[in-house]
Amino acid sequence: MPKYKFIVNPISGRGSGQKPIPILEQVLSAHPFEYNLTVTQRPWHASELALQAAQEGFDAVIAVGGDGTANEVLNGLMQAHLNGLKTPALGILCVGRGNDFAFGMQVPPTLEEGIEILKDDFRKKIDVGYVEGGLYPQGRYFGNGVGIGFDAVVGFEALKLAPLSGFFSYIVAALKTIFLYFNAPRVRIELDHETLEQPALMISTMNGRRMGGGFMMAPESLSGDGLFDICIAGQVSRTGIFALIPRFMKGTQKGHPAIHFSRSARVSITAIEGTLPAHADGETLCTEGQKLSMKIIPNALEIICSPPQTR
C-alpha cells in the first residue's frame, strides 16, 4: 500500500493553509493508501519533514501550501537525493497566493482538483535548479525560477500588502515598484554560449513559466529539457515599464527591443554597478547581492501532475 506524507503550512495564503485539513482528512480516509499529515511549526520545518519522509520510506510527499512550502519540500527531497535515499515523488495542493511553481508543472490550482490528480497518480520527471549566492552561499534548490531586479522587488513589496492577496497584490506591488526601482544595475550575465554586459532591470531564470501569480516570464519554458529559459529586460523608462506589464501578463514580451531571451544550463550574474535584489521561488535570496550562480539538474525529481490529455 502506498504511503503519502502531507506537509501543511498553516500560514500559507495569508493564514488559509490550515483550512483544508478537515477536508483532506475526510477525503483521504476513504482512499486505499496510508498517509500521515503534519503541520509545520517554523521556517524550513517542511524541508526537514520531507527529508524525514524519505528516510521513512514514503512514496510521495505532498506540499499543502504555496510556492514557499513547495520550495522547502523540494529542498528536503533533493537533500534525500544527495544522501542516496530513494526519493519520494513531490505532490502539491495549492492553498498559497501565487502557486506559480504548480502552474508551470501542470498542477491544478484548486484543492479539489489537486486531490483528484493525487488519486490518478500520474508522474513525470522534472528538472530542478540550484542557486548559490546572497543569503545562501552554500546553495539552495528551486523549482520554478530565480528573479533578479524588478520582479524581486515586486515580490518584496507584495508581502507588505497584508490586506491583499493573490495576483491582485502583485499588480498593486508592480505599480508601486515602478516608482521605487527604475534604475537598472549594470550586470555581467554569463551563459553557456554567450556573455552579456548591460543594464538589466530584470533577469528571470526560469524552470517554470510564471511568476507573481500571473506574469508569464517564460511562456515557452519546458521543465524537462535540461535548460533554463532566461528573460532579460534592459533599461526602459517608467512609461516603458507600464507598457511592458500587460505584455508580461499575456506572455507576449518576446520581440520587444528591450527584451532578450536565451536558454542555458548554467547562469552566472554579477553586479558591475549597483546591486542585485533576488528571490528563488518567491523566497528572498538577497536584497543587495553582488553575484548569483545557477545550474540546472536534469530529471532530478518526479512530480505528481495532471496527465497530458487533461491539461
C-alpha positions as CSV (number, residue, x, y, z in Angstrom):
1,M,0.0,0.0,0.0
2,P,1.5,3.4,-1.0
3,K,2.4,5.9,1.8
4,Y,1.8,9.6,1.3
5,K,3.2,12.3,3.6
6,F,1.2,15.6,3.7
7,I,3.1,18.6,4.9
8,V,0.7,21.5,5.7
9,N,1.9,25.1,6.1
10,P,-0.8,26.8,8.2
11,I,0.2,30.3,7.3
12,S,0.1,29.9,3.5
13,G,-2.2,32.1,1.7
14,R,-2.4,34.7,4.5
15,G,-3.3,32.1,7.0
16,S,-5.7,29.9,5.0
17,G,-3.3,27.0,4.9
18,Q,-4.9,25.1,7.8
19,K,-8.4,25.3,6.4
20,P,-8.1,22.2,4.1
21,I,-7.0,19.9,6.9
22,P,-10.6,18.7,7.8
23,I,-11.4,18.3,4.1
24,L,-8.2,16.4,3.5
25,E,-8.7,14.0,6.4
26,Q,-12.2,13.2,5.3
27,V,-11.3,12.6,1.7
28,L,-8.1,10.7,2.4
29,S,-9.7,8.3,4.9
30,A,-11.8,7.0,2.0
31,H,-8.9,6.0,-0.2
32,P,-6.7,3.0,-0.3
33,F,-3.3,4.4,0.7
34,E,-1.6,5.0,4.0
35,Y,-1.0,8.7,4.9
36,N,0.4,10.9,7.5
37,L,-0.4,14.6,7.9
38,T,1.9,17.1,9.7
39,V,1.6,20.8,10.2
40,T,4.8,22.9,10.0
41,Q,5.9,24.8,13.1
42,R,8.8,27.1,11.8
43,P,10.7,28.1,8.7
44,W,12.5,25.2,7.0
45,H,10.4,22.7,9.0
46,A,8.8,21.5,5.8
47,S,12.3,20.7,4.4
48,E,13.2,18.7,7.5
49,L,9.9,16.8,7.3
50,A,10.4,15.9,3.6
51,L,13.9,14.5,4.3
52,Q,12.5,12.5,7.2
53,A,9.7,11.2,5.0
54,A,12.2,9.9,2.5
55,Q,14.1,8.2,5.4
56,E,10.9,6.6,6.5
57,G,10.1,5.2,3.0
58,F,7.1,7.3,2.0
59,D,6.2,7.1,-1.7
60,A,5.2,10.7,-2.1
61,V,5.5,14.0,-0.1
62,I,2.6,16.4,-0.7
63,A,3.2,20.1,0.0
64,V,0.0,21.7,1.1
65,G,0.6,25.5,0.8
66,G,2.1,27.9,-1.7
67,D,5.3,28.3,-3.6
68,G,7.4,28.7,-0.4
69,T,6.1,25.5,1.1
70,A,6.7,23.6,-2.2
71,N,10.2,25.0,-2.3
72,E,11.0,23.8,1.2
73,V,9.7,20.4,0.5
74,L,11.6,20.3,-2.8
75,N,14.8,21.2,-0.9
76,G,14.2,18.4,1.6
77,L,13.7,15.9,-1.2
78,M,16.8,17.0,-3.0
79,Q,18.7,16.5,0.2
80,A,17.4,13.0,0.4
81,H,18.5,12.5,-3.2
82,L,22.0,13.7,-2.3
83,N,22.1,11.3,0.6
84,G,21.5,8.4,-1.7
85,L,18.0,7.7,-0.4
86,K,15.1,6.6,-2.6
87,T,13.4,9.9,-3.3
88,P,9.6,10.2,-2.9
89,A,7.7,12.0,-5.6
90,L,6.6,15.6,-5.0
91,G,3.0,16.5,-4.9
92,I,1.4,19.9,-4.4
93,L,-2.0,21.0,-3.1
94,C,-2.4,24.7,-3.8
95,V,-3.5,27.0,-1.0
96,G,-1.0,29.8,-1.4
97,R,-1.0,33.2,-3.1
98,G,0.9,32.8,-6.3
99,N,1.1,29.0,-6.9
100,D,3.5,29.7,-9.8
101,F,5.5,26.5,-9.5
102,A,2.4,24.4,-9.5
103,F,1.2,26.2,-12.6
104,G,4.4,25.5,-14.5
105,M,4.3,21.9,-13.6
106,Q,0.7,21.3,-14.6
107,V,-0.7,21.0,-11.1
108,P,-4.3,22.4,-10.9
109,P,-5.0,25.5,-8.8
110,T,-7.8,24.2,-6.6
111,L,-7.7,21.8,-3.7
112,E,-10.5,19.6,-5.1
113,E,-8.7,19.2,-8.5
114,G,-5.4,18.6,-6.7
115,I,-6.8,15.8,-4.7
116,E,-8.1,14.2,-7.9
117,I,-4.7,14.1,-9.5
118,L,-3.2,12.6,-6.4
119,K,-5.7,9.7,-6.9
120,D,-4.8,9.4,-10.5
121,D,-1.0,9.4,-9.5
122,F,0.3,10.4,-12.9
123,R,4.0,11.3,-12.5
124,K,6.7,12.9,-14.7
125,K,10.3,13.8,-14.2
126,I,11.3,17.4,-13.9
127,D,14.5,19.4,-13.8
128,V,15.5,21.3,-10.6
129,G,17.5,24.5,-10.3
130,Y,20.3,25.2,-7.9
131,V,21.4,28.7,-6.9
132,E,24.4,29.9,-4.9
133,G,24.9,33.4,-3.5
134,G,23.3,36.0,-1.3
135,L,21.9,34.6,1.9
136,Y,22.7,31.1,0.6
137,P,26.4,30.8,-0.3
138,Q,26.1,27.1,0.4
139,G,23.3,26.9,-2.2
140,R,19.6,26.4,-2.4
141,Y,17.3,24.4,-4.8
142,F,14.4,25.9,-6.6
143,G,11.7,24.5,-8.9
144,N,10.2,27.5,-10.6
145,G,12.7,30.2,-11.0
146,V,15.1,32.9,-9.8
147,G,14.0,36.5,-10.2
148,I,16.6,39.3,-10.1
149,G,15.8,43.0,-10.1
150,F,12.3,44.5,-10.7
151,D,10.3,41.3,-10.1
152,A,12.2,40.5,-6.9
153,V,11.3,44.0,-5.6
154,V,7.7,43.4,-6.6
155,G,7.6,40.3,-4.5
156,F,9.1,42.1,-1.5
157,E,6.5,44.8,-1.8
158,A,3.6,42.3,-2.3
159,L,4.5,40.8,1.1
160,K,3.9,44.2,2.7
161,L,0.4,44.4,1.3
162,A,-1.2,42.5,4.2
163,P,-4.9,43.2,3.3
164,L,-4.4,42.0,-0.3
165,S,-3.7,38.5,-1.6
166,G,-3.3,36.6,-4.8
167,F,-2.5,38.1,-8.2
168,F,-4.1,41.5,-7.3
169,S,-1.4,42.0,-4.6
170,Y,1.3,41.6,-7.2
171,I,-0.4,44.0,-9.6
172,V,-0.5,46.7,-6.9
173,A,3.1,45.9,-5.9
174,A,4.2,46.1,-9.5
175,L,2.7,49.6,-9.9
176,K,4.3,50.7,-6.7
177,T,7.7,49.3,-7.7
178,I,7.8,51.4,-10.9
179,F,8.4,54.4,-8.6
180,L,10.9,52.5,-6.3
181,Y,13.1,50.5,-8.7
182,F,13.6,52.0,-12.1
183,N,17.4,52.5,-12.5
184,A,18.8,49.2,-13.8
185,P,22.1,47.9,-12.4
186,R,24.8,47.2,-14.9
187,V,25.5,43.4,-14.9
188,R,27.6,40.7,-16.5
189,I,25.4,37.7,-17.5
190,E,27.4,34.6,-18.3
191,L,25.5,31.8,-20.1
192,D,26.6,28.6,-21.9
193,H,27.1,30.2,-25.3
194,E,27.1,34.0,-24.7
195,T,28.2,36.6,-22.2
196,L,26.3,39.9,-22.0
197,E,27.3,43.1,-20.2
198,Q,24.4,45.6,-20.0
199,P,22.0,47.4,-17.7
200,A,19.3,44.9,-16.7
201,L,16.1,46.0,-15.0
202,M,15.1,42.4,-14.6
203,I,16.5,38.9,-15.2
204,S,14.3,35.9,-14.8
205,T,16.0,32.5,-14.8
206,M,13.1,30.1,-15.3
207,N,12.5,26.3,-15.0
208,G,8.7,27.0,-14.8
209,R,6.8,29.6,-16.8
210,R,5.2,32.2,-14.5
211,M,6.0,34.4,-11.5
212,G,3.9,36.7,-9.4
213,G,0.7,34.8,-9.8
214,G,0.2,35.9,-13.4
215,F,3.3,37.3,-15.1
216,M,4.5,34.9,-17.9
217,M,8.2,35.3,-17.7
218,A,9.0,32.3,-19.9
219,P,5.8,31.2,-21.7
220,E,7.7,28.6,-23.8
221,S,9.7,27.0,-20.9
222,L,9.7,23.2,-20.5
223,S,10.5,21.8,-17.1
224,G,12.2,18.7,-18.5
225,D,14.5,19.9,-21.3
226,G,17.6,20.4,-19.2
227,L,17.8,24.1,-19.8
228,F,16.7,27.3,-18.1
229,D,14.7,29.9,-20.1
230,I,16.2,33.3,-19.3
231,C,14.3,36.5,-19.9
232,I,16.3,39.7,-19.6
233,A,14.7,43.2,-19.6
234,G,17.1,46.0,-20.3
235,Q,16.8,49.6,-19.1
236,V,13.4,51.2,-20.0
237,S,11.7,54.3,-18.8
238,R,8.9,54.3,-16.2
239,T,6.4,54.7,-19.1
240,G,8.1,51.8,-20.8
241,I,7.6,49.6,-17.7
242,F,3.9,50.5,-17.6
243,A,3.7,49.4,-21.3
244,L,5.6,46.1,-20.6
245,I,3.5,44.9,-17.7
246,P,0.5,43.9,-19.9
247,R,2.8,42.1,-22.3
248,F,4.3,40.0,-19.4
249,M,0.8,39.2,-18.2
250,K,0.0,37.8,-21.7
251,G,3.4,36.3,-22.3
252,T,3.9,38.5,-25.5
253,Q,7.1,40.4,-24.5
254,K,9.2,38.5,-26.9
255,G,10.2,40.7,-29.8
256,H,10.2,43.9,-27.7
257,P,13.5,45.8,-28.3
258,A,14.3,45.8,-24.5
259,I,13.7,42.1,-24.1
260,H,16.3,39.3,-24.7
261,F,15.5,35.6,-24.4
262,S,18.1,32.8,-24.1
263,R,18.5,29.2,-23.0
264,S,21.3,27.9,-20.9
265,A,22.1,25.1,-18.4
266,R,24.3,27.5,-16.3
267,V,23.8,31.1,-15.5
268,S,26.2,33.5,-13.6
269,I,25.1,37.1,-12.9
270,T,27.5,39.7,-11.4
271,A,26.7,43.3,-10.5
272,I,29.2,45.7,-12.0
273,E,27.4,48.8,-11.0
274,G,24.6,48.6,-8.4
275,T,23.3,45.6,-6.6
276,L,21.0,42.6,-7.1
277,P,17.8,42.1,-5.2
278,A,16.7,38.5,-5.9
279,H,14.4,35.7,-4.9
280,A,14.1,31.9,-5.6
281,D,10.5,30.6,-5.9
282,G,9.4,33.8,-4.1
283,E,11.8,33.3,-1.2
284,T,14.4,36.0,-0.6
285,L,17.9,35.3,-1.8
286,C,19.3,38.8,-1.2
287,T,18.2,42.4,-1.2
288,E,21.6,43.8,-2.3
289,G,23.6,40.9,-3.7
290,Q,26.7,41.1,-5.8
291,K,26.8,37.7,-7.6
292,L,24.5,34.7,-8.1
293,S,25.3,31.5,-9.9
294,M,22.7,28.9,-11.1
295,K,22.8,25.5,-12.7
296,I,20.1,23.1,-13.7
297,I,19.9,19.4,-12.6
298,P,18.1,17.4,-15.3
299,N,15.4,14.9,-14.4
300,A,16.1,15.4,-10.7
301,L,12.6,14.7,-9.2
302,E,9.3,13.1,-10.0
303,I,6.2,15.3,-9.6
304,I,2.5,14.2,-9.5
305,C,0.6,16.3,-12.0
306,S,-2.2,16.3,-14.5
307,P,-2.0,13.7,-17.3
308,P,-1.3,15.3,-20.7
309,Q,-4.7,14.5,-22.1
310,T,-6.5,16.5,-19.3
311,R,-4.4,19.7,-19.5
